[in-house]
């Protein structure tokens, strides 16, 4: 199992909020206790809200938090340009989120002095940016209840997009897969093609987001 796949498996195991012993996580993923301890540190450093300690257990809290960052002036400029562009996006959720994020950043910036040299956190999903291009279309399809034709890891599928979720720089999409006839949680960075289909879908018992949440809980 690739490391990024193992980390995603750990996120799925922990996100229900229940406390999981490191020993149980090691058995579930087929690795050593030492590896689990390192994985927990990596997830926390990547922005996934993991809480717990060795000998007690681990769980994921509701909110997404980020580790402290020190940015250069050039990085801050790039960030502000990106936020300004997203603030003008046609998607009201994204534009509102960009304005809210800009306000939070402005609130913590020092009034005098230059930022210190960057302190880089560990981001195990460094290739996740490849999937960012698909986010607006997936979000639009969720709202319109529009089916999608996707290609993921070389396989073609037809899916009903139900929700987008963010796990410390990694985006996933909860879908009902018509090809496999089951719910699935797809890593956006693994998508190589995506297009909206003309057909729409309606709520059907057993295929709704509420059904997925109930089964996962």
N, CA and C of each residue as an Amber inpcrd file, in Angstrom:
protein
   651
   0.8420000  -1.1910000   0.0000000   0.0000000   0.0000000   0.0000000
   0.8830000   1.2490000   0.0000000   0.6260000   2.1540000  -0.9540000
   1.3840000   3.3920000  -0.9860000   1.1080000   4.2300000   0.2620000
   2.0850000   5.0590000   0.6210000   1.9510000   5.8280000   1.8560000
   0.7280000   6.7450000   1.8150000   0.5120000   7.4260000   0.6910000
  -0.6360000   8.3230000   0.6070000  -1.9450000   7.5510000   0.7310000
  -1.9850000   6.3130000   0.1840000  -3.1890000   5.4860000   0.3220000
  -3.3920000   5.0730000   1.7760000  -2.2870000   4.7460000   2.4630000
  -2.4060000   4.3720000   3.8760000  -2.9080000   5.5530000   4.7090000
  -2.3940000   6.7460000   4.4150000  -2.8390000   7.9250000   5.1620000
  -4.3190000   8.1990000   4.9220000  -4.7680000   7.9940000   3.6880000
  -6.1960000   8.1810000   3.4090000  -7.0330000   7.1370000   4.1370000
  -6.5280000   5.9070000   4.2180000  -7.2170000   4.8620000   4.9810000
  -7.3250000   5.2460000   6.4450000  -6.2600000   5.8000000   7.0020000
  -6.2850000   6.2380000   8.3980000  -7.3030000   7.3570000   8.6130000
  -7.3940000   8.2830000   7.6710000  -8.3900000   9.3570000   7.7690000
  -9.7870000   8.7670000   7.8160000 -10.0590000   7.7940000   6.9430000
 -11.3890000   7.1840000   6.9120000 -11.6970000   6.4650000   8.2330000
 -10.6930000   5.8250000   8.8140000 -10.9020000   5.1050000  10.0720000
 -11.1520000   6.0590000  11.2330000 -10.4720000   7.1980000  11.2200000
 -10.5000000   8.1010000  12.3710000 -11.6190000   9.1340000  12.3320000
 -12.1670000   9.4090000  11.1600000 -13.0330000  10.5740000  11.0540000
 -14.3990000  10.3950000  11.7050000 -14.7420000   9.2010000  12.0920000
 -16.0210000   9.0140000  12.7740000 -16.0410000   9.6370000  14.1560000
 -14.8840000  10.0180000  14.6890000 -14.8090000  10.6690000  15.9900000
 -14.5000000   9.7220000  17.1260000 -14.5860000   8.4140000  16.8910000
 -14.2790000   7.4420000  17.9430000 -12.7700000   7.3400000  18.1510000
 -12.3750000   6.9900000  19.3550000 -10.9680000   6.8480000  19.6970000
 -10.4660000   5.4870000  19.2010000  -9.3340000   5.5050000  18.4940000
  -8.7550000   4.2780000  17.9560000  -7.3490000   4.1010000  18.5210000
  -7.0790000   2.9500000  19.0890000  -5.7450000   2.6510000  19.5940000
  -4.7660000   2.5090000  18.4260000  -3.5100000   2.8940000  18.6800000
  -2.4890000   2.7860000  17.6450000  -2.3090000   1.3430000  17.2060000
  -2.4370000   0.4170000  18.1540000  -2.2860000  -1.0060000  17.8060000
  -3.3360000  -1.4440000  16.7910000  -4.5790000  -0.9710000  16.9830000
  -5.6550000  -1.3370000  16.0530000  -5.4190000  -0.7190000  14.6800000
  -4.9260000   0.5040000  14.6510000  -4.6370000   1.1560000  13.3770000
  -3.5000000   0.4440000  12.6540000  -2.5090000  -0.0160000  13.4060000
  -1.3910000  -0.7430000  12.8050000  -1.8810000  -2.0470000  12.1730000
  -2.7600000  -2.7580000  12.8980000  -3.2990000  -4.0060000  12.3360000
  -4.1280000  -3.7350000  11.0870000  -4.9190000  -2.6670000  11.1160000
  -5.8050000  -2.3650000   9.9820000  -5.0360000  -1.9870000   8.7260000
  -3.8490000  -1.4240000   8.8920000  -3.0760000  -0.9700000   7.7350000
  -1.8470000  -1.8250000   7.4620000  -1.5780000  -2.8020000   8.3290000
  -0.4740000  -3.7230000   8.0930000   0.9090000  -3.1260000   8.2550000
   1.0340000  -2.1710000   9.1920000   2.3380000  -1.5460000   9.4280000
   2.6770000  -1.6250000  10.9140000   3.8560000  -1.1440000  11.2700000
   4.3080000  -1.1940000  12.6510000   3.7430000  -0.0270000  13.4580000
   3.8210000  -0.1580000  14.7780000   3.3970000   0.9320000  15.6580000
   4.2000000   2.1990000  15.3820000   5.4830000   2.0490000  15.1780000
   6.3230000   3.2180000  14.9200000   5.8500000   3.9570000  13.6720000
   5.4550000   3.2000000  12.6380000   4.9510000   3.8250000  11.4190000
   3.6550000   4.5810000  11.6890000   2.7700000   4.0090000  12.4990000
   1.5210000   4.6910000  12.8430000   1.8100000   5.9910000  13.5720000
   2.7380000   5.9930000  14.4980000   3.0860000   7.2200000  15.2110000
   3.5910000   8.2830000  14.2350000   4.4170000   7.8730000  13.2880000
   4.9040000   8.8270000  12.2910000   3.7670000   9.3220000  11.4120000
   2.8410000   8.4100000  11.0500000   1.7090000   8.8110000  10.2100000
   0.8170000   9.8220000  10.9220000   0.6010000   9.6440000  12.2200000
  -0.2170000  10.5940000  12.9670000   0.4290000  11.9810000  12.9860000
   1.7470000  12.0000000  13.1410000   2.4650000  13.2770000  13.1270000
   2.3850000  13.9310000  11.7500000   2.4790000  13.1110000  10.7060000
   2.4040000  13.6340000   9.3510000   1.0260000  14.2100000   9.0540000
  -0.0350000  13.4880000   9.4300000  -1.3850000  13.9790000   9.2030000
  -1.6300000  15.2930000   9.9400000  -1.1730000  15.3600000  11.1860000
  -1.3590000  16.5830000  11.9620000  -0.6180000  17.7460000  11.3200000
   0.6060000  17.5050000  10.8480000   1.3930000  18.5490000  10.2140000
   0.8030000  18.9860000   8.8800000  -0.0030000  18.1120000   8.2640000
  -0.6070000  18.4220000   6.9720000  -1.9380000  19.1470000   7.1040000
  -2.3900000  19.4040000   8.3220000  -3.6360000  20.1280000   8.5060000
  -4.8290000  19.2590000   8.8440000  -4.6570000  17.9420000   8.8550000
  -5.7570000  17.0670000   9.2570000  -5.8900000  17.1590000  10.7830000
  -7.0860000  17.4350000  11.3050000  -7.2480000  17.6700000  12.7490000
  -7.2180000  16.3920000  13.5790000  -6.0410000  15.7640000  13.6540000
  -5.8560000  14.5480000  14.4440000  -5.5220000  14.9370000  15.8760000
  -6.1870000  14.3050000  16.8220000  -5.8850000  14.5170000  18.2300000
  -5.6580000  13.1690000  18.8980000  -4.8030000  13.1540000  19.9120000
  -4.5340000  11.9270000  20.6520000  -3.0810000  11.8420000  21.0300000
  -2.7100000  10.7180000  21.6120000  -1.3320000  10.5140000  22.0190000
  -1.0550000   9.0250000  22.1290000   0.2330000   8.7120000  22.1560000
   0.6500000   7.3120000  22.2490000   0.1500000   6.7130000  23.5540000
  -0.3580000   5.4950000  23.4600000  -0.8480000   4.7950000  24.6320000
  -2.2900000   5.1010000  24.9640000  -2.8610000   6.1300000  24.3550000
  -4.2580000   6.5080000  24.6220000  -5.1320000   6.2210000  23.4120000
  -4.7550000   6.7810000  22.2750000  -5.5270000   6.5930000  21.0610000
  -5.6230000   7.8760000  20.2720000  -6.2170000   7.7760000  19.0800000
  -6.3050000   8.9130000  18.1730000  -7.7280000   9.0330000  17.6190000
  -8.1220000  10.2760000  17.2890000  -9.3730000  10.5250000  16.5820000
  -9.2440000  11.8270000  15.8300000 -10.1830000  12.0690000  14.9040000
 -10.2160000  13.3080000  14.1260000 -11.3490000  14.1630000  14.6400000
 -11.0460000  15.4260000  14.9010000 -12.0690000  16.3630000  15.3520000
 -12.8010000  16.9380000  14.1550000 -13.8190000  17.7480000  14.4030000
 -14.6790000  18.2460000  13.3300000 -14.0060000  19.3090000  12.4790000
 -13.2340000  20.1880000  13.0950000 -12.7180000  21.3370000  12.3600000
 -11.3870000  21.0160000  11.6940000 -11.1220000  21.6760000  10.5580000
  -9.8420000  21.5920000   9.8850000  -8.9630000  22.7270000  10.3950000
  -7.7630000  22.3850000  10.8650000  -6.8330000  23.4020000  11.3300000
  -5.5520000  23.3130000  10.5190000  -4.7730000  24.3490000  10.5550000
  -3.5250000  24.4000000   9.8220000  -2.3730000  24.6340000  10.7710000
  -1.2020000  24.0690000  10.4690000  -0.0370000  24.3430000  11.3030000
   0.4150000  25.7820000  11.1020000   1.1790000  26.3470000  12.0650000
   1.6920000  27.7070000  11.8850000   2.5680000  27.7970000  10.6430000
   2.4670000  28.9120000   9.9270000   3.2430000  29.1150000   8.7100000
   3.9510000  30.4580000   8.7580000   5.1640000  30.5140000   8.2490000
   5.8640000  31.7630000   8.0340000   6.0250000  31.9350000   6.5300000
   5.5210000  33.0410000   5.9830000   5.5130000  33.2560000   4.5480000
   6.4310000  34.4040000   4.1680000   7.0850000  34.2800000   2.9990000
   7.8650000  35.3830000   2.4630000   6.9230000  36.4090000   1.8480000
   7.4620000  37.6020000   1.5290000   6.6340000  38.6240000   0.8890000
   6.1000000  38.1340000  -0.4460000   6.9380000  37.4260000  -1.2060000
   6.4960000  36.9190000  -2.5080000   5.3610000  35.9040000  -2.3410000
   5.4830000  35.0630000  -1.3100000   4.4220000  34.0800000  -1.0560000
   3.1300000  34.7600000  -0.6530000   3.2340000  35.8060000   0.1730000
   2.0390000  36.5410000   0.5790000   1.3880000  37.2160000  -0.6180000
   2.2090000  37.7510000  -1.5170000   1.6540000  38.3940000  -2.7060000
   0.9120000  37.3740000  -3.5620000   1.5380000  36.1980000  -3.7500000
   0.8860000  35.1530000  -4.5380000  -0.4270000  34.7290000  -3.9030000
  -0.4300000  34.6400000  -2.5660000  -1.6350000  34.2450000  -1.8570000
  -2.7410000  35.2760000  -2.0340000  -2.3820000  36.5510000  -1.9180000
  -3.3920000  37.5940000  -2.0680000  -3.9330000  37.6600000  -3.4950000
  -3.0440000  37.4740000  -4.4820000  -3.5070000  37.4730000  -5.8740000
  -4.4890000  36.3370000  -6.1050000  -4.1410000  35.1560000  -5.5810000
  -5.0250000  34.0010000  -5.7480000  -6.3630000  34.2370000  -5.0650000
  -6.3380000  34.8000000  -3.8530000  -7.5770000  35.0570000  -3.1280000
  -8.4220000  36.1130000  -3.8380000  -7.7440000  37.1180000  -4.3990000
  -8.4790000  38.1490000  -5.1300000  -9.1920000  37.5560000  -6.3430000
  -8.4880000  36.6490000  -7.0380000  -9.1010000  36.0090000  -8.2010000
 -10.2790000  35.1410000  -7.7920000 -10.1150000  34.3660000  -6.7230000
 -11.1980000  33.5040000  -6.2620000 -12.3490000  34.3290000  -5.7090000
 -12.0530000  35.5080000  -5.1800000 -13.1220000  36.3690000  -4.6890000
 -14.0610000  36.8280000  -5.7750000 -13.5850000  36.7920000  -7.0200000
 -14.4210000  37.1660000  -8.1590000 -15.0150000  35.9550000  -8.8690000
 -14.8530000  34.7900000  -8.2930000 -15.3430000  33.5620000  -8.9340000
 -16.8620000  33.5660000  -9.0250000 -17.3580000  32.8810000 -10.0530000
 -18.8080000  32.7910000 -10.2300000 -19.4610000  31.9380000  -9.1520000
 -18.6890000  31.0170000  -8.5780000 -19.1970000  30.1500000  -7.5170000
 -19.2880000  30.9670000  -6.2250000 -20.4950000  31.2280000  -5.7050000
 -20.6150000  32.0760000  -4.5080000 -19.9670000  31.4780000  -3.2660000
 -19.9750000  30.1580000  -3.1550000 -19.3240000  29.5270000  -2.0070000
 -17.8140000  29.7730000  -2.0200000 -17.2040000  29.6130000  -3.1990000
 -15.7630000  29.8160000  -3.3030000 -15.3880000  31.2800000  -3.1130000
 -16.1480000  32.1970000  -3.7170000 -15.8280000  33.6150000  -3.5650000
 -16.0100000  34.0610000  -2.1230000 -17.0650000  33.5710000  -1.4540000
 -17.2710000  33.9050000  -0.0500000 -16.1760000  33.3410000   0.8290000
 -15.7500000  32.1040000   0.5290000 -14.6800000  31.4930000   1.3050000
 -13.3680000  32.2410000   1.1110000 -13.1160000  32.7250000  -0.1100000
 -11.8940000  33.4850000  -0.3760000 -11.8780000  34.7820000   0.4180000
 -13.0070000  35.4710000   0.4720000 -13.0710000  36.7180000   1.2340000
 -12.9030000  36.4460000   2.7280000 -13.5150000  35.3610000   3.2180000
 -13.3950000  35.0250000   4.6290000 -11.9530000  34.6660000   4.9840000
 -11.2990000  33.8940000   4.1090000  -9.9160000  33.5130000   4.3540000
  -9.0060000  34.7390000   4.3350000  -9.2410000  35.6440000   3.3950000
  -8.4370000  36.8600000   3.3270000  -8.5620000  37.6640000   4.6190000
  -9.7660000  37.7340000   5.1600000  -9.9740000  38.4750000   6.4080000
  -9.2280000  37.8190000   7.5620000  -9.2310000  36.4830000   7.6170000
  -8.5280000  35.7780000   8.6870000  -7.0210000  36.0010000   8.5910000
  -6.5050000  35.9700000   7.3610000  -5.0730000  36.1850000   7.1750000
  -4.6950000  37.6070000   7.5800000  -5.4960000  38.5900000   7.1380000
  -5.2170000  39.9880000   7.4840000  -5.2370000  40.1970000   8.9890000
  -6.0820000  39.4610000   9.6970000  -6.2210000  39.6480000  11.1440000
  -4.9840000  39.2080000  11.9080000  -4.2000000  38.2910000  11.3460000
  -3.0380000  37.7760000  12.0760000  -1.7100000  38.2860000  11.5270000
  -1.7460000  39.0780000  10.4510000  -0.5040000  39.5990000   9.9030000
   0.0820000  40.6630000  10.8290000   1.4000000  40.6700000  11.0180000
   2.0210000  41.7270000  11.8120000   1.9560000  43.0550000  11.0780000
   1.8250000  44.1500000  11.8330000   1.7400000  45.4640000  11.2140000
   3.1240000  46.0030000  10.8610000   4.1550000  45.5260000  11.5360000
   5.5130000  45.9980000  11.2930000   6.4190000  44.7770000  11.1510000
   7.3670000  44.8840000  10.2410000   8.3430000  43.8080000  10.1130000
   8.0670000  42.9350000   8.9120000   9.0440000  42.1650000   8.5490000
   8.9560000  41.2900000   7.3970000   8.7920000  39.8450000   7.8800000
   8.0710000  39.0380000   7.1310000   7.9100000  37.6390000   7.5330000
   9.2520000  36.9250000   7.6000000   9.3290000  35.9710000   8.5030000
  10.5450000  35.1750000   8.6230000  10.6460000  34.2160000   7.4430000
  11.8170000  33.6060000   7.2250000  11.9460000  32.6060000   6.1560000
  10.9070000  31.5030000   6.3310000  10.4520000  30.9200000   5.2290000
   9.3620000  29.9460000   5.3100000   9.7420000  28.7080000   6.0960000
   8.8150000  28.2300000   6.8800000   8.9630000  26.9790000   7.6050000
   7.9670000  26.0060000   6.9960000   8.4660000  25.0390000   6.2460000
   7.5910000  24.1760000   5.4720000   7.0750000  23.0260000   6.3140000
   5.7720000  22.7950000   6.2630000   5.1780000  21.6320000   6.9060000
   5.3000000  20.4360000   5.9640000   5.0500000  19.2730000   6.4990000
   5.0920000  18.0500000   5.6930000   3.7270000  17.8270000   5.0690000
   3.6850000  17.7060000   3.7630000   2.4040000  17.5060000   3.0810000
   2.4760000  16.2160000   2.2640000   1.9570000  15.1060000   2.7900000
   2.0960000  13.8230000   2.1110000   1.3350000  13.7440000   0.8110000
   0.3640000  14.6320000   0.6020000  -0.4300000  14.6050000  -0.6200000
   0.0150000  15.7510000  -1.5340000   1.3230000  15.8450000  -1.7830000
   1.8580000  16.9760000  -2.5230000   1.3750000  17.0360000  -3.9620000
   0.8770000  15.9170000  -4.4970000   0.3820000  15.9160000  -5.8660000
  -1.1110000  16.2270000  -5.9440000  -1.7190000  16.5950000  -4.8260000
  -3.1600000  16.8230000  -4.7980000  -3.5840000  17.9890000  -5.6690000
  -2.6720000  18.9290000  -5.9450000  -3.0240000  20.1060000  -6.7330000
  -3.4960000  19.7370000  -8.1320000  -3.1220000  18.5660000  -8.6100000
  -3.5530000  18.1550000  -9.9490000  -5.0700000  18.1020000 -10.0530000
  -5.7260000  17.8280000  -8.9380000  -7.1790000  17.6800000  -8.9930000
  -7.9520000  18.9620000  -8.8030000  -7.2620000  20.0730000  -8.4590000
  -7.9710000  21.3070000  -8.1700000  -8.8050000  21.7860000  -9.3540000
  -8.3420000  21.5080000 -10.5800000  -9.0630000  21.9670000 -11.7640000
 -10.4640000  21.3750000 -11.8530000 -10.6770000  20.2310000 -11.2150000
 -11.9790000  19.5650000 -11.3090000 -12.9870000  20.0600000 -10.2690000
 -12.5090000  20.7630000  -9.2350000 -13.3910000  21.1290000  -8.1290000
 -14.6000000  21.9610000  -8.5630000 -14.4310000  23.0290000  -9.3690000
 -15.6170000  23.8210000  -9.7440000 -16.6830000  23.0080000 -10.4640000
 -16.2620000  22.1190000 -11.3790000 -17.2580000  21.3330000 -12.1210000
 -17.9480000  20.3120000 -11.2320000 -17.1970000  19.7300000 -10.2980000
 -17.8280000  18.7850000  -9.3800000 -18.8270000  19.5040000  -8.4910000
 -18.4250000  20.6600000  -7.9750000 -19.3260000  21.4390000  -7.1190000
 -20.5940000  21.8310000  -7.8790000 -20.4230000  22.2540000  -9.1280000
 -21.5790000  22.6280000  -9.9420000 -22.4850000  21.4290000 -10.1890000
 -21.8890000  20.2560000 -10.4330000 -22.6810000  19.0550000 -10.6860000
 -23.4350000  18.6190000  -9.4380000 -22.8400000  18.8130000  -8.2650000
 -23.5360000  18.4840000  -7.0190000 -24.7880000  19.3370000  -6.8910000
 -24.6500000  20.6300000  -7.1640000 -25.7990000  21.5360000  -7.0470000
 -26.8790000  21.2160000  -8.0760000 -26.4510000  20.9130000  -9.3130000
 -27.4150000  20.6690000 -10.3920000 -27.9150000  19.2300000 -10.3860000
 -27.3360000  18.3790000  -9.5240000 -27.6580000  16.9500000  -9.5120000
 -27.4530000  16.3560000 -10.9030000 -26.2640000  16.6080000 -11.4000000
 -25.9020000  16.1940000 -12.7510000 -24.8850000  15.0660000 -12.6840000
 -25.1300000  14.0220000 -13.4450000 -24.2080000  12.8930000 -13.4640000
 -22.9010000  13.2760000 -14.1350000 -21.8250000  12.6060000 -13.7290000
 -20.5070000  12.8560000 -14.2810000 -19.9260000  11.5830000 -14.8810000
 -19.2420000  11.7350000 -15.9800000 -18.4280000  10.6560000 -16.5350000
 -16.9930000  10.9470000 -16.1560000 -16.3570000  10.0320000 -15.4500000
 -15.0000000  10.2700000 -14.9620000 -14.0840000   9.1370000 -15.3880000
 -12.8080000   9.4400000 -15.3980000 -11.7690000   8.4250000 -15.5490000
 -10.8510000   8.5590000 -14.3500000 -10.7220000   7.4800000 -13.5940000
  -9.8760000   7.4950000 -12.4120000  -9.0200000   6.2420000 -12.4070000
  -7.7140000   6.4640000 -12.3350000  -6.7490000   5.3630000 -12.3600000
  -6.9940000   4.4290000 -13.5350000  -7.2740000   5.0390000 -14.6990000
  -7.4280000   4.2790000 -15.9360000  -8.7660000   3.6170000 -16.1420000
  -9.7200000   3.8260000 -15.2370000 -11.0300000   3.1820000 -15.3560000
 -12.1220000   4.2340000 -15.5290000 -13.0320000   3.9740000 -16.4610000
 -14.1450000   4.8820000 -16.7230000 -15.3280000   4.5320000 -15.8340000
 -15.9610000   5.5620000 -15.2780000 -17.1240000   5.3600000 -14.4240000
 -18.1540000   6.4510000 -14.6730000 -19.3870000   6.1370000 -14.3420000
 -20.4540000   7.1360000 -14.2960000 -20.8910000   7.2680000 -12.8440000
 -20.8810000   8.4990000 -12.3290000 -21.1490000   8.6960000 -10.9060000
 -22.1690000   9.7980000 -10.6890000 -22.8050000   9.7240000  -9.5190000
 -23.6490000  10.8030000  -9.0230000 -22.8600000  11.5260000  -7.9340000
 -22.3790000  12.7440000  -8.1650000 -21.6010000  13.4400000  -7.1350000
 -22.5050000  13.9130000  -6.0040000 -22.1100000  13.6470000  -4.7600000
 -22.9460000  13.9590000  -3.6020000 -22.3310000  15.0030000  -2.6780000
 -21.0160000  15.0010000  -2.5340000 -20.3730000  15.9520000  -1.6060000
 -18.8860000  16.0000000  -1.8820000 -18.2780000  17.1530000  -1.5480000
 -16.8360000  17.3120000  -1.5670000 -16.3390000  17.4030000  -0.1340000
 -15.2050000  16.7870000   0.1530000 -14.6410000  16.8420000   1.4920000
 -13.1530000  17.1640000   1.3980000 -12.6570000  17.8710000   2.4110000
 -11.2760000  18.3340000   2.4220000 -10.5560000  17.7690000   3.6360000
  -9.4040000  17.1480000   3.3740000  -8.6410000  16.5090000   4.4500000
  -7.1970000  16.9840000   4.4070000  -6.9520000  18.1930000   4.9100000
  -5.5860000  18.6730000   4.9850000  -4.8590000  18.6400000   3.6560000
  -5.3280000  19.4210000   2.6790000  -4.7650000  19.5430000   1.3370000
  -5.1990000  18.4270000   0.3920000  -5.9500000  17.5000000   0.8420000
  -6.4530000  16.4470000  -0.0290000  -7.9670000  16.5630000  -0.1430000
  -8.4690000  16.6630000  -1.3700000  -9.9070000  16.7190000  -1.6200000
 -10.4110000  15.3480000  -2.0520000 -11.5670000  14.9730000  -1.5390000
 -12.2370000  13.7490000  -1.9780000 -13.6820000  14.0740000  -2.3510000
 -14.2520000  13.2440000  -3.1920000 -15.6440000  13.3980000  -3.5970000
 -16.4170000  12.1500000  -3.1890000 -17.5010000  12.3560000  -2.4690000
 -18.4010000  11.2540000  -2.1420000 -19.3770000  11.1040000  -3.3070000
 -19.4700000   9.9090000  -3.8440000 -20.3180000   9.6700000  -5.0120000
 -21.1060000   8.3780000  -4.8360000 -22.2070000   8.3050000  -5.5590000
 -22.8350000   7.0120000  -5.8130000 -22.3600000   6.5940000  -7.1950000
 -21.6290000   5.4950000  -7.2670000 -21.0730000   5.0370000  -8.5280000
 -22.0670000   4.1210000  -9.2260000 -22.5630000   4.5460000 -10.3810000
 -23.5200000   3.7280000 -11.1310000 -22.8270000   2.5560000 -11.8060000
 -21.5400000   2.6820000 -12.0320000 -20.7910000   1.5940000 -12.6580000
 -20.5970000   0.4440000 -11.6820000 -20.2290000   0.7720000 -10.4370000
 -19.9800000  -0.2500000  -9.4200000 -21.1950000  -0.5340000  -8.5470000
 -22.2370000   0.3010000  -8.6750000 -23.4780000   0.1510000  -7.9080000
 -23.2180000   0.2330000  -6.4050000 -22.4470000   1.2170000  -5.9860000
 -22.1830000   1.4080000  -4.5570000 -21.6460000   2.8120000  -4.3320000
 -21.6260000   3.2140000  -3.0410000 -20.9980000   4.4740000  -2.6800000
 -19.4870000   4.3410000  -2.8220000 -18.8450000   5.4710000  -3.0910000
 -17.3960000   5.4840000  -3.1510000 -16.9090000   6.8700000  -2.7410000
 -15.6790000   6.9320000  -2.2940000 -15.0470000   8.2010000  -1.9470000
 -13.7900000   8.3160000  -2.7960000 -13.8120000   9.2330000  -3.7510000
 -12.7720000   9.3070000  -4.7560000 -11.7830000  10.4210000  -4.4370000
 -10.5190000  10.1320000  -4.5750000  -9.5030000  11.1680000  -4.4400000
  -9.4740000  12.0010000  -5.7150000  -9.6620000  13.3220000  -5.5720000
  -9.7490000  14.1880000  -6.7310000  -8.4390000  14.1920000  -7.5100000
  -7.3040000  14.0530000  -6.8170000  -6.0230000  14.0820000  -7.5090000
  -5.8050000  12.8580000  -8.3870000  -6.6380000  11.8350000  -8.2260000
  -6.5100000  10.6320000  -9.0510000  -7.3470000  10.7170000 -10.3420000
  -8.1860000  11.7610000 -10.4710000  -9.0050000  11.9090000 -11.6650000
  -8.1480000  12.3700000 -12.8350000  -8.2770000  11.7040000 -13.9580000
  -7.5570000  12.1230000 -15.1620000  -8.4880000  12.7090000 -16.2110000
  -9.7870000  12.4900000 -16.0670000 -10.7620000  13.0770000 -16.9920000
 -12.0990000  13.1930000 -16.2820000 -12.8370000  14.2340000 -16.6290000
 -14.1520000  14.4580000 -16.0210000 -14.9880000  15.2950000 -16.9710000
 -16.2320000  14.8720000 -17.2010000 -17.1520000  15.6840000 -17.9970000
 -18.5740000  15.4960000 -17.4840000 -19.3440000  16.5560000 -17.5680000
 -20.7350000  16.5130000 -17.1290000 -21.5890000  15.8430000 -18.1940000
 -22.4990000  14.9840000 -17.7620000 -23.4250000  14.3080000 -18.6690000
 -24.7400000  15.0810000 -18.7210000 -25.4920000  14.9590000 -19.7990000
 -26.7670000  15.6750000 -19.8840000 -27.8320000  15.1390000 -18.9370000
 -27.6660000  13.9190000 -18.4590000 -28.6870000  13.3220000 -17.5950000
 -28.5350000  13.7900000 -16.1590000 -29.6730000  14.0420000 -15.5040000
 -29.7100000  14.4480000 -14.1010000 -30.1270000  13.2580000 -13.2440000
 -30.0020000  13.4080000 -11.9310000 -30.4520000  12.3460000 -11.0350000
 -31.3160000  12.9460000  -9.9340000 -32.1750000  12.1130000  -9.3740000
 -33.0450000  12.5170000  -8.2690000 -32.6930000  11.6670000  -7.0530000
 -33.1260000  12.1360000  -5.8830000 -32.8730000  11.3700000  -4.6660000
 -33.5710000  10.0210000  -4.7350000 -32.8190000   8.9780000  -4.4550000
 -33.3630000   7.6270000  -4.3650000 -32.8610000   7.0090000  -3.0650000
 -33.7510000   6.3720000  -2.3510000 -33.3600000   5.7280000  -1.0970000
 -32.2280000   4.7490000  -1.3420000 -31.2020000   4.8480000  -0.5180000
 -30.0410000   3.9900000  -0.6580000 -28.9330000   4.5860000  -1.4950000
 -29.2190000   5.7310000  -2.1420000 -28.2130000   6.3590000  -3.0010000
 -27.9790000   7.8200000  -2.6250000 -28.4990000   8.2410000  -1.4910000
 -28.3980000   9.6410000  -1.0680000 -27.2070000   9.8340000  -0.1520000
 -26.8110000  11.1040000  -0.0170000 -25.7290000  11.4180000   0.9090000
 -26.0790000  11.0230000   2.3240000 -27.3520000  11.2100000   2.7020000
 -27.7870000  10.8270000   4.0490000 -27.6130000   9.3210000   4.2810000
 -27.8530000   8.5330000   3.2410000 -27.6520000   7.0820000   3.3710000
 -26.1750000   6.7520000   3.5530000 -25.3210000   7.4660000   2.8260000
 -23.8830000   7.2460000   2.9850000 -23.4180000   7.6170000   4.3820000
 -23.8960000   8.7840000   4.8710000 -23.5040000   9.2120000   6.2200000
 -23.9980000   8.2240000   7.2600000 -25.2220000   7.7190000   7.0790000
 -25.7620000   6.7680000   8.0480000 -24.9720000   5.4790000   8.0800000
 -24.5480000   5.0050000   6.9090000 -23.7830000   3.7670000   6.8640000
 -22.3920000   3.9600000   7.4510000 -21.8050000   5.1560000   7.2110000
 -20.4620000   5.4170000   7.7180000 -20.4560000   5.6380000   9.2140000
 -21.5970000   6.1660000   9.7580000 -21.6550000   6.4270000  11.1830000
 -21.8520000   5.1620000  11.9930000
